Amino acid sequence: MITLTDFMIVSAVLFCTGMFVIISKKNSIQILIGIELMLNAAILNLVAFGKYDRINNSGQMFALFAIVLAAATTAVALAIILNVYKQYKTIDPDKIKQLKD
């Protein structure tokens, strides 16, 4: 049987992988992927705690809300990245020094 500890280990690995991607990559899309990995780790925690909470399903409800928020955030971030690419012809955050009006 899968225990709560197993879920926490997988979640910690996902979170650490996302943090490594954010720290090591210079591409905006890859940084966005790292953020999504970290959000998925948090969602996995919510679902795991909700599974072991026999009283109510609050963990699953928070996880559903977090998934909707993550999807909306990703759509906005991709729109911003596309507009930055259109202006600067790069998605490397280090090469973009100033924002134009």
C-alpha positions as CSV (number, residue, x, y, z in Angstrom):
1,M,0.0,0.0,0.0
2,I,1.2,3.5,-0.8
3,T,1.7,5.6,2.3
4,L,1.6,9.3,2.8
5,T,5.4,9.2,3.1
6,D,5.7,7.9,-0.4
7,F,3.6,10.8,-1.7
8,M,5.8,13.2,0.2
9,I,9.0,11.8,-1.3
10,V,7.7,12.0,-4.8
11,S,6.5,15.5,-4.2
12,A,9.9,16.6,-2.7
13,V,11.6,15.1,-5.8
14,L,9.3,17.0,-8.1
15,F,9.8,20.3,-6.1
16,C,13.6,19.9,-6.1
17,T,13.6,19.2,-9.8
18,G,11.6,22.3,-10.5
19,M,13.8,24.4,-8.3
20,F,16.9,23.1,-10.1
21,V,15.4,23.9,-13.5
22,I,14.6,27.5,-12.4
23,I,18.1,28.0,-11.0
24,S,20.0,26.5,-13.9
25,K,18.1,27.5,-17.0
26,K,18.3,30.8,-18.8
27,N,15.4,30.3,-21.2
28,S,12.0,31.8,-20.2
29,I,10.0,28.7,-21.3
30,Q,12.2,26.4,-19.3
31,I,11.8,28.6,-16.2
32,L,8.1,28.4,-16.7
33,I,8.3,24.6,-16.9
34,G,10.2,24.6,-13.6
35,I,7.5,26.7,-12.0
36,E,4.9,24.3,-13.2
37,L,6.8,21.3,-11.7
38,M,6.9,23.1,-8.4
39,L,3.1,23.8,-8.6
40,N,2.5,20.1,-9.4
41,A,4.5,19.1,-6.3
42,A,2.2,21.3,-4.2
43,I,-0.9,19.9,-5.9
44,L,0.3,16.4,-5.2
45,N,0.7,17.3,-1.5
46,L,-2.8,18.6,-1.4
47,V,-4.3,15.5,-3.0
48,A,-2.2,13.2,-0.8
49,F,-3.3,14.9,2.4
50,G,-6.9,15.0,1.1
51,K,-6.7,11.2,0.5
52,Y,-5.7,10.6,4.1
53,D,-8.2,13.0,5.5
54,R,-11.3,10.8,6.0
55,I,-13.5,13.7,7.2
56,N,-13.9,15.8,4.1
57,N,-12.4,16.3,0.7
58,S,-10.9,19.7,1.2
59,G,-7.5,18.6,-0.1
60,Q,-9.0,17.7,-3.5
61,M,-11.0,20.9,-3.7
62,F,-7.9,23.0,-3.0
63,A,-6.0,20.9,-5.6
64,L,-8.7,21.6,-8.2
65,F,-8.5,25.3,-7.4
66,A,-4.7,25.2,-7.7
67,I,-4.9,23.5,-11.1
68,V,-7.2,26.1,-12.5
69,L,-5.0,28.9,-11.1
70,A,-1.9,27.2,-12.7
71,A,-3.6,27.0,-16.1
72,A,-4.5,30.6,-16.0
73,T,-1.1,31.7,-14.8
74,T,0.6,29.7,-17.6
75,A,-1.6,31.2,-20.3
76,V,-0.8,34.8,-19.1
77,A,2.9,33.9,-18.8
78,L,3.0,32.5,-22.3
79,A,1.3,35.6,-23.7
80,I,3.9,37.8,-22.0
81,I,6.7,35.7,-23.3
82,L,5.4,35.9,-26.8
83,N,5.1,39.7,-26.6
84,V,8.6,40.0,-25.3
85,Y,9.9,37.7,-28.1
86,K,8.1,39.9,-30.7
87,Q,9.8,43.0,-29.4
88,Y,13.3,41.7,-28.5
89,K,13.7,38.6,-30.7
90,T,14.9,36.6,-27.7
91,I,13.4,34.9,-24.7
92,D,16.6,34.9,-22.6
93,P,15.8,37.0,-19.5
94,D,19.5,38.1,-19.1
95,K,19.6,39.7,-22.6
96,I,16.5,41.8,-22.0
97,K,17.9,44.8,-20.1
98,Q,15.0,47.3,-20.2
99,L,11.4,47.3,-21.0
100,K,10.0,49.7,-23.7
101,D,6.8,51.7,-23.3
